[in-house]
Amino acid sequence: MSVYFAEEREEMELIDIKIFLAIVKHRNISKAADSLFLSQPNVSRRLQQLELAMNTKLIYRRKGQNIVELTESGKMFLGIAQRWLSIYDEAMVISERPERIMLSISGVHSVNFGVFEPLYKELTQHSPPIDLYLQTHHTLEIYDLMESRQLDVGFVNYTMAHPDINAKPIIRERFLVLRRAREAVKPAPIHPSELNPDKEVCHEWFPEYQHWHDHWWKPTHSNVVKLNFSFTLDMFLSDEENWAIVPLSIAKKFEQSGNFNAWELLEPPPDRICYLLTLKQHRPSGVKSMSVFYKNLDKFLTGFEYAI
């Protein structure tokens, strides 16, 4: 794959893109060369050719240091290079295995592992087989990956305005208080004022939730720990006095173990809404895969009790 920017400039090739991305990853030309099994002079020469083709400097070295950093032009080119390599990889898969479908999905941890396991399992059993790539990221990271067209689908806890991304609410859940189960104690509705903030296992779910949280407890209050994922909750809830506020789907999973109780909240926070993110214009490899995805998602949501 080659691109000509002008007759008098050098040709840009795929290896130049790989070299640039390797330099960005390692922040060192020598390490980048080693990772690509190329000589350092060859990598330096190809980088110069790439900068000549671009007619701009992409990286600079600090004096006396081996670490390289991106120029402003380099930062702008980084997303383009990533998309270029992604599209090239898609093209190679199409040529090598035309019978397979590619689908790349990322979700926040609490929905990936608390809600959508049955959907993902169904997708892995599709015929013809799907090359399914599942990832877990925070909402802002998912938007960035969607923008750079590295994802087909995203599942997030809140939305941001974006000209190229559709956002649709698909699941709504209320929040409950989760605690270690106590003998002879039947869970009953509990008011936020009854909860000791020093015993909270805190999770910042989304901005509106955080506004509610800060209304009842000062942002500076101490707590057991702050988390941005939910799978370690049981470790921090070993003390019967500790508590966490979680969506209903997570609370039910913990209750199934028999070791936890979920308590309804009086004056609860806003419901957790899961939003489906899709590209307004699908990736070249995404048309067929999105058709398969929508069919399976509709089937999943039809039988899901929290679906909107």
TORSE-883816 format. One record per residue: residue in one letter; x, y, z of N, C-alpha, C in turn. Coordinates in steps of 0.05 Angstrom, whole numbers, padded with zeros to 5 digits, always signed. Example, Ala and Ser with C-alpha at 12.3 -4.5 7.8 and 13.67 -1.06 7.14 Angstrom:
<sites>
A+00264-00114+00156+00246-00090+00156+00264-00066+00156 S+00257-00045+00142+00273-00021+00143+00258+00001+00157 
</sites>
This chain:
<sites>
M+00017-00024+00000+00000+00000+00000+00018+00025+00000 S+00014+00042-00019+00031+00066-00022+00014+00090-00028 V+00024+00114-00020+00010+00139-00026+00031+00159-00036 Y+00024+00174-00057+00041+00195-00067+00029+00221-00060 F+00044+00238-00046+00033+00264-00039+00040+00285-00060 A+00061+00282-00074+00068+00300-00096+00090+00287-00112 E+00093+00294-00137+00112+00281-00154+00141+00283-00143 E+00147+00307-00131+00175+00311-00122+00181+00299-00095 R+00160+00288-00081+00165+00278-00055+00167+00247-00055 E+00177+00236-00033+00181+00207-00031+00154+00193-00029 E+00154+00168-00036+00131+00151-00033+00127+00142-00004 M+00103+00143+00006+00097+00133+00033+00087+00104+00031 E+00099+00087+00047+00093+00058+00046+00083+00049+00073 L+00071+00025+00073+00060+00014+00098+00081+00011+00119 I+00105+00003+00111+00126+00000+00131+00133+00026+00146 D+00129+00048+00132+00134+00074+00144+00113+00079+00166 I+00088+00071+00161+00067+00074+00181+00074+00056+00206 K+00082+00032+00201+00089+00013+00223+00112+00024+00239 I+00132+00035+00225+00155+00047+00239+00147+00070+00256 F+00130+00088+00245+00121+00111+00261+00106+00102+00286 L+00088+00083+00283+00072+00073+00306+00090+00059+00326 A+00110+00045+00317+00129+00032+00335+00145+00052+00351 I+00153+00074+00338+00168+00095+00352+00150+00108+00373 V+00125+00113+00366+00106+00124+00385+00103+00106+00409 K+00101+00080+00404+00097+00060+00425+00121+00059+00444 H+00145+00058+00433+00169+00053+00449+00182+00080+00457 R+00175+00102+00444+00187+00128+00449+00218+00127+00447 N+00228+00109+00430+00256+00105+00426+00261+00092+00399 I+00278+00104+00383+00282+00093+00356+00295+00066+00356 S+00315+00063+00374+00329+00037+00376+00310+00015+00384 K+00293+00019+00404+00274-00001+00412+00253-00007+00391 A+00245+00014+00377+00226+00011+00355+00238-00007+00333 A+00264-00002+00327+00278-00018+00307+00279-00047+00315 D+00286-00052+00341+00287-00080+00351+00260-00094+00349 S+00239-00079+00355+00212-00092+00355+00203-00099+00327 L+00214-00086+00307+00207-00091+00279+00228-00108+00265 F+00249-00116+00279+00272-00131+00268+00285-00116+00245 L+00288-00090+00249+00301-00073+00229+00326-00060+00242 S+00344-00051+00226+00367-00036+00237+00359-00008+00244 Q+00373+00003+00263+00367+00031+00271+00371+00051+00249 P+00393+00049+00233+00396+00067+00211+00373+00066+00191 N+00364+00041+00186+00342+00038+00167+00316+00051+00177 V+00311+00048+00203+00287+00061+00215+00290+00091+00214 S+00313+00102+00221+00317+00131+00220+00314+00141+00192 R+00324+00126+00172+00322+00135+00144+00293+00135+00135 R+00278+00114+00142+00250+00113+00134+00233+00134+00148 L+00240+00141+00173+00226+00162+00187+00231+00189+00172 Q+00255+00193+00164+00261+00218+00149+00246+00219+00123 Q+00243+00196+00109+00228+00195+00084+00198+00201+00089 L+00188+00190+00112+00160+00195+00119+00156+00225+00124 E+00174+00237+00139+00172+00266+00144+00174+00282+00119 L+00191+00273+00100+00193+00286+00075+00167+00284+00059 A+00155+00261+00059+00129+00257+00046+00107+00274+00058 M+00109+00277+00084+00089+00294+00099+00096+00323+00098 N+00121+00329+00091+00131+00357+00090+00128+00370+00117 T+00134+00354+00139+00132+00365+00166+00147+00346+00185 K+00156+00357+00208+00169+00340+00228+00148+00326+00245 L+00151+00301+00249+00132+00285+00265+00141+00280+00293 I+00168+00278+00297+00178+00273+00324+00202+00291+00328 Y+00209+00294+00354+00234+00308+00360+00247+00295+00384 R+00273+00298+00386+00288+00286+00408+00297+00308+00427 R+00295+00302+00453+00305+00320+00473+00335+00318+00475 K+00349+00340+00477+00378+00339+00478+00388+00323+00502 G+00406+00305+00496+00418+00289+00517+00401+00265+00525 Q+00379+00261+00512+00361+00239+00519+00355+00221+00494 N+00350+00196+00500+00343+00178+00478+00313+00177+00472 I+00297+00190+00490+00268+00189+00487+00259+00209+00466 V+00241+00201+00449+00230+00218+00428+00201+00225+00435 E+00192+00248+00426+00165+00257+00431+00152+00267+00405 L+00126+00266+00404+00111+00275+00381+00110+00305+00379 T+00114+00315+00355+00107+00344+00350+00077+00346+00348 E+00067+00371+00345+00039+00375+00341+00029+00361+00316 S+00046+00362+00294+00039+00347+00270+00038+00317+00274 G+00058+00308+00290+00058+00279+00297+00034+00270+00311 K+00024+00287+00330+00000+00280+00345-00024+00279+00326 M-00026+00297+00307-00048+00297+00288-00046+00272+00270 F-00022+00264+00263-00018+00242+00244-00023+00215+00258 L-00020+00214+00284-00022+00189+00299-00049+00175+00294 G-00071+00189+00297-00097+00177+00292-00100+00167+00263 I-00090+00183+00244-00091+00175+00216-00075+00149+00212 A-00052+00147+00224-00035+00123+00220-00048+00099+00232 Q-00061+00102+00256-00075+00080+00269-00098+00070+00252 R-00113+00089+00241-00136+00081+00223-00126+00067+00198 W-00104+00078+00187-00092+00067+00162-00085+00037+00167 L-00071+00032+00189-00062+00005+00195-00086-00013+00201 S-00106-00002+00214-00131-00018+00220-00145-00026+00194 I-00147-00007+00176-00161-00013+00150-00144-00033+00134 Y-00118-00030+00135-00100-00050+00121-00104-00078+00132 D-00104-00080+00159-00108-00106+00172-00135-00118+00164 E-00156-00101+00163-00182-00111+00155-00181-00122+00126 A-00167-00108+00109-00166-00116+00081-00151-00143+00079 M-00130-00147+00095-00116-00172+00094-00133-00195+00104 V-00149-00190+00124-00167-00211+00134-00188-00219+00113 I-00198-00199+00099-00218-00204+00078-00206-00222+00056 S-00181-00216+00049-00168-00231+00027-00161-00259+00036 E-00154-00262+00062-00145-00288+00071-00168-00306+00080 R-00189-00294+00093-00211-00310+00103-00237-00296+00096 P-00245-00296+00071-00269-00281+00063-00294-00291+00075 E-00294-00316+00085-00319-00328+00096-00325-00318+00124 R-00306-00305+00137-00309-00297+00165-00318-00268+00167 I-00331-00262+00189-00342-00235+00195-00327-00223+00218 M-00319-00198+00216-00304-00185+00237-00323-00166+00253 L-00321-00167+00280-00337-00150+00297-00320-00142+00321 S-00317-00116+00325-00301-00106+00348-00320-00091+00367 I-00321-00100+00392-00339-00088+00412-00323-00080+00437 S-00329-00057+00448-00318-00050+00474-00340-00039+00492 G-00339-00046+00517-00358-00037+00536-00345-00030+00563 V-00359-00014+00579-00349-00009+00606-00351-00036+00621 H-00334-00039+00641-00331-00066+00654-00358-00076+00665 S-00373-00058+00677-00397-00067+00692-00418-00078+00673 V-00419-00070+00648-00438-00082+00629-00426-00105+00613 N-00400-00103+00608-00387-00126+00594-00390-00152+00610 F-00385-00150+00636-00385-00174+00652-00409-00177+00671 G-00426-00156+00671-00450-00158+00687-00475-00162+00672 V-00474-00156+00646-00499-00156+00630-00497-00173+00604 F-00476-00169+00589-00476-00178+00561-00463-00205+00556 E-00456-00220+00577-00443-00246+00572-00460-00264+00554 P-00487-00266+00558-00503-00283+00540-00502-00274+00511 L-00502-00248+00507-00501-00237+00479-00474-00245+00467 Y-00452-00242+00481-00426-00248+00470-00424-00278+00464 K-00434-00294+00482-00434-00323+00478-00449-00331+00452 E-00472-00318+00448-00488-00323+00424-00473-00315+00399 L-00459-00293+00400-00443-00284+00377-00421-00303+00370 T-00409-00316+00390-00387-00335+00385-00397-00360+00372 Q-00423-00365+00374-00434-00390+00363-00447-00385+00336 H-00444-00362+00325-00456-00355+00299-00442-00371+00276 S-00458-00377+00256-00448-00390+00232-00456-00374+00208 P-00436-00366+00191-00407-00372+00192-00395-00358+00216 P-00371-00368+00224-00358-00357+00249-00352-00327+00247 I-00353-00314+00270-00347-00286+00273-00320-00283+00286 D-00303-00266+00274-00278-00258+00288-00286-00236+00308 L-00292-00244+00333-00303-00226+00353-00280-00216+00371 Y-00277-00190+00372-00256-00177+00388-00270-00161+00410 L-00269-00171+00435-00282-00158+00458-00261-00143+00474 Q-00268-00119+00482-00250-00102+00498-00265-00089+00520 T-00251-00081+00540-00262-00065+00563-00248-00039+00565 H-00263-00017+00565-00251+00010+00567-00270+00027+00583 H-00261+00051+00590-00278+00071+00602-00293+00085+00579 T-00314+00100+00587-00331+00113+00567-00315+00131+00548 L-00298+00148+00560-00283+00167+00543-00265+00152+00523 E-00252+00130+00533-00235+00114+00515-00251+00102+00493 I-00275+00093+00499-00292+00080+00478-00300+00101+00457 Y-00306+00125+00465-00312+00146+00445-00287+00151+00427 D-00264+00151+00439-00239+00156+00423-00235+00133+00403 L-00239+00108+00412-00236+00085+00394-00257+00085+00372 M-00281+00093+00379-00302+00095+00358-00294+00117+00338 E-00285+00139+00348-00278+00162+00330-00255+00154+00311 S-00236+00138+00320-00214+00129+00303-00222+00104+00287 R-00247+00096+00289-00258+00074+00273-00244+00047+00279 Q-00236+00044+00304-00225+00019+00313-00246+00000+00325 L-00270+00010+00329-00292-00005+00340-00316-00004+00322 D-00332-00026+00323-00359-00026+00310-00380-00018+00330 V-00377-00026+00355-00398-00023+00375-00385-00014+00402 G-00399+00003+00416-00391+00010+00443-00415+00009+00462 F-00410+00002+00487-00431+00003+00508-00420+00021+00530 V-00434+00043+00536-00424+00063+00555-00446+00070+00575 N-00437+00084+00596-00455+00093+00618-00466+00121+00614 Y-00454+00136+00597-00464+00163+00591-00456+00171+00563 T-00468+00192+00552-00463+00199+00525-00450+00227+00522 M-00437+00231+00499-00426+00257+00492-00434+00263+00463 A-00438+00288+00457-00446+00295+00430-00422+00290+00411 H-00428+00276+00389-00407+00270+00369-00420+00268+00342 P-00409+00282+00322-00422+00282+00296-00422+00256+00281 D-00404+00237+00288-00401+00212+00273-00411+00188+00288 I-00422+00192+00312-00429+00169+00329-00458+00171+00338 N-00473+00149+00334-00501+00148+00344-00500+00136+00373 A-00518+00147+00390-00520+00136+00417-00550+00131+00423 K-00555+00106+00431-00583+00098+00436-00585+00084+00464 P-00603+00094+00481-00607+00080+00507-00620+00053+00503 I-00609+00032+00515-00621+00005+00511-00627-00009+00537 I-00614-00001+00559-00619-00015+00585-00620+00006+00607 R-00639+00002+00625-00642+00020+00649-00643+00003+00674 E-00627+00010+00694-00627-00005+00719-00626+00015+00743 R-00640+00007+00764-00638+00023+00789-00613+00014+00805 F-00605+00031+00824-00582+00024+00841-00591+00013+00868 L-00575-00005+00879-00580-00016+00906-00555-00015+00922 V-00559-00018+00948-00536-00019+00966-00528-00049+00970 L-00503-00055+00966-00493-00082+00968-00476-00085+00993 R-00482-00106+01009-00468-00111+01034-00463-00141+01037 R-00444-00148+01053-00440-00176+01061-00465-00185+01076 A-00474-00209+01070-00498-00219+01083-00494-00223+01113 R-00515-00216+01128-00515-00219+01157-00537-00238+01165 E-00531-00255+01184-00551-00274+01194-00574-00260+01206 A-00598-00269+01201-00623-00259+01213-00628-00230+01207 V-00615-00219+01186-00620-00192+01178-00633-00192+01150 K-00658-00183+01149-00672-00182+01124-00668-00155+01111 P-00658-00154+01086-00654-00128+01073-00680-00111+01072 A-00678-00086+01080-00700-00068+01079-00691-00042+01067 P-00709-00026+01057-00700+00000+01045-00684+00016+01065 I-00663+00028+01054-00645+00043+01071-00641+00071+01059 H-00638+00091+01076-00635+00119+01067-00605+00125+01066 P-00596+00141+01047-00568+00148+01045-00556+00159+01071 S-00573+00174+01086-00563+00186+01111-00556+00165+01132 E-00566+00140+01129-00560+00118+01147-00534+00104+01142 L-00522+00110+01119-00497+00097+01111-00473+00112+01120 N-00453+00098+01131-00428+00110+01140-00409+00113+01117 P-00404+00138+01109-00387+00142+01085-00358+00132+01088 D-00349+00129+01113-00322+00118+01118-00321+00089+01110 K-00344+00075+01108-00344+00047+01102-00352+00041+01073 E-00352+00062+01056-00361+00059+01028-00338+00048+01011 V-00346+00029+00994-00329+00020+00971-00340+00036+00948 C-00326+00057+00940-00337+00077+00923-00332+00072+00893 H-00352+00075+00877-00350+00072+00848-00363+00097+00835 E-00348+00111+00819-00358+00135+00805-00371+00126+00779 W-00397+00121+00779-00411+00109+00756-00413+00127+00732 F-00423+00151+00736-00427+00170+00714-00432+00197+00726 P-00430+00219+00711-00431+00246+00723-00456+00251+00739 E-00480+00243+00729-00505+00249+00744-00506+00233+00771 Y-00495+00209+00770-00494+00194+00795-00475+00208+00815 Q-00453+00218+00805-00434+00231+00822-00446+00256+00835 H-00462+00271+00820-00476+00294+00832-00494+00286+00855 W-00508+00264+00851-00525+00253+00873-00508+00245+00897 H-00486+00231+00891-00469+00221+00912-00457+00245+00928 D-00448+00266+00914-00436+00289+00928-00457+00304+00944 H-00483+00301+00938-00504+00314+00953-00506+00302+00981 W-00502+00276+00983-00505+00262+01009-00478+00260+01024 W-00456+00258+01010-00431+00255+01023-00410+00274+01010 K-00395+00287+01027-00376+00307+01016-00356+00292+00998 P-00348+00305+00976-00329+00293+00958-00302+00286+00971 T-00296+00301+00993-00270+00297+01006-00271+00276+01028 H-00294+00264+01033-00296+00244+01055-00279+00220+01049 S-00269+00208+01070-00253+00183+01067-00271+00159+01063 N-00261+00139+01049-00276+00114+01045-00256+00091+01044 V-00267+00067+01041-00249+00044+01041-00231+00044+01017 V-00243+00049+00994-00227+00049+00969-00245+00061+00947 K-00232+00072+00927-00247+00081+00903-00240+00062+00880 L-00260+00053+00865-00257+00034+00844-00267+00045+00818 N-00256+00036+00795-00268+00042+00769-00275+00016+00755 F-00277-00006+00769-00286-00032+00759-00299-00047+00782 S-00315-00067+00775-00332-00079+00796-00324-00107+00804 F-00306-00120+00790-00302-00148+00796-00286-00153+00822 T-00275-00132+00834-00261-00136+00860-00278-00128+00884 L-00303-00123+00879-00321-00114+00901-00321-00133+00925 D-00322-00159+00919-00324-00178+00941-00300-00177+00960 M-00277-00171+00949-00253-00169+00965-00255-00146+00985 F-00267-00124+00977-00268-00100+00994-00294-00100+01011 L-00312-00118+01005-00337-00120+01021-00335-00143+01041 S-00311-00152+01047-00308-00175+01066-00317-00166+01094 D-00314-00141+01101-00323-00130+01126-00353-00125+01125 E-00369-00135+01144-00398-00132+01143-00407-00103+01144 E-00390-00085+01154-00397-00057+01156-00393-00042+01129 N-00377-00053+01112-00371-00040+01086-00395-00043+01068 W-00398-00024+01049-00420-00024+01031-00413-00011+01004 A-00428-00017+00984-00424-00005+00957-00451-00001+00944 I-00453+00019+00927-00477+00023+00912-00472+00013+00883 V-00489-00005+00874-00484-00019+00848-00511-00021+00833 P-00509-00024+00806-00533-00028+00791-00546-00056+00798 L-00571-00058+00791-00587-00082+00799-00574-00108+00788 S-00565-00107+00763-00553-00131+00751-00529-00141+00766 I-00512-00123+00775-00489-00131+00791-00497-00141+00819 A-00517-00127+00831-00527-00136+00857-00537-00164+00856 K-00552-00171+00835-00564-00198+00833-00542-00219+00830 K-00521-00212+00815-00499-00232+00812-00486-00238+00839 F-00482-00217+00855-00470-00221+00881-00489-00236+00900 E-00514-00230+00898-00534-00244+00915-00535-00273+00910 Q-00531-00281+00884-00533-00309+00877-00512-00326+00891 S-00490-00314+00900-00470-00329+00915-00479-00337+00943 G-00500-00323+00953-00509-00327+00980-00493-00313+01001 N-00473-00298+00993-00456-00284+01012-00462-00254+01015 F-00481-00244+00998-00486-00216+00998-00517-00211+00999 N-00524-00187+01009-00552-00178+01008-00552-00151+00994 A-00574-00146+00980-00578-00121+00966-00601-00106+00979 W-00597-00081+00985-00616-00064+00999-00626-00042+00981 E-00653-00039+00979-00664-00017+00964-00657+00010+00976 L-00654+00030+00960-00647+00057+00969-00672+00075+00969 L-00675+00089+00991-00694+00111+00992-00680+00136+00981 E-00695+00152+00966-00683+00175+00952-00658+00166+00936 P-00662+00148+00918-00640+00136+00903-00628+00154+00882 P-00605+00147+00872-00592+00162+00850-00607+00158+00824 P-00601+00173+00803-00613+00168+00776-00606+00139+00768 D-00624+00127+00752-00619+00100+00742-00594+00099+00725 R-00581+00076+00725-00559+00072+00707-00570+00065+00679 I-00563+00080+00659-00572+00074+00632-00548+00066+00615 C-00551+00043+00602-00530+00034+00584-00537+00043+00555 Y-00518+00056+00543-00523+00067+00516-00507+00050+00495 L-00520+00045+00473-00507+00032+00451-00495+00053+00432 L-00469+00051+00427-00456+00069+00408-00450+00054+00382 T-00457+00067+00360-00450+00056+00334-00441+00079+00316 L-00426+00072+00295-00417+00092+00276-00440+00099+00257 K-00443+00124+00250-00463+00132+00231-00456+00122+00203 Q-00431+00119+00198-00422+00106+00173-00403+00083+00180 H-00412+00059+00176-00398+00035+00185-00371+00033+00171 R-00353+00019+00185-00327+00012+00173-00331-00006+00149 P-00312-00006+00130-00315-00023+00106-00322-00052+00112 S-00310-00063+00133-00315-00091+00140-00340-00094+00158 G-00353-00072+00164-00373-00074+00185-00402-00077+00177 V-00408-00075+00151-00436-00076+00143-00449-00103+00150 K-00436-00124+00142-00448-00151+00147-00447-00157+00177 S-00424-00150+00190-00422-00157+00218-00443-00142+00235 M-00449-00117+00227-00469-00101+00242-00497-00113+00239 S-00502-00124+00215-00528-00138+00211-00531-00161+00230 V-00510-00177+00232-00510-00200+00251-00512-00190+00280 F-00498-00169+00286-00499-00158+00313-00527-00149+00321 Y-00539-00133+00304-00566-00122+00310-00586-00145+00314 K-00584-00166+00297-00603-00188+00300-00600-00202+00327 N-00575-00206+00336-00570-00219+00361-00577-00200+00385 L-00571-00175+00382-00577-00156+00403-00608-00154+00407 D-00623-00153+00386-00652-00152+00388-00663-00176+00403 K-00652-00199+00396-00660-00224+00409-00653-00223+00439 F-00630-00213+00445-00621-00212+00473-00639-00193+00489 L-00644-00169+00478-00660-00149+00492-00689-00157+00496 T-00699-00173+00477-00727-00182+00479-00732-00197+00505 G-00712-00213+00513-00715-00229+00537-00702-00217+00562 F-00692-00193+00560-00677-00181+00582-00695-00162+00598 E-00697-00167+00624-00716-00153+00641-00711-00123+00644 Y-00686-00114+00640-00680-00086+00644-00679-00070+00618 A-00686-00083+00596-00685-00069+00570-00706-00046+00569 I-00698-00025+00555-00716-00002+00552-00735-00008+00529 
</sites>
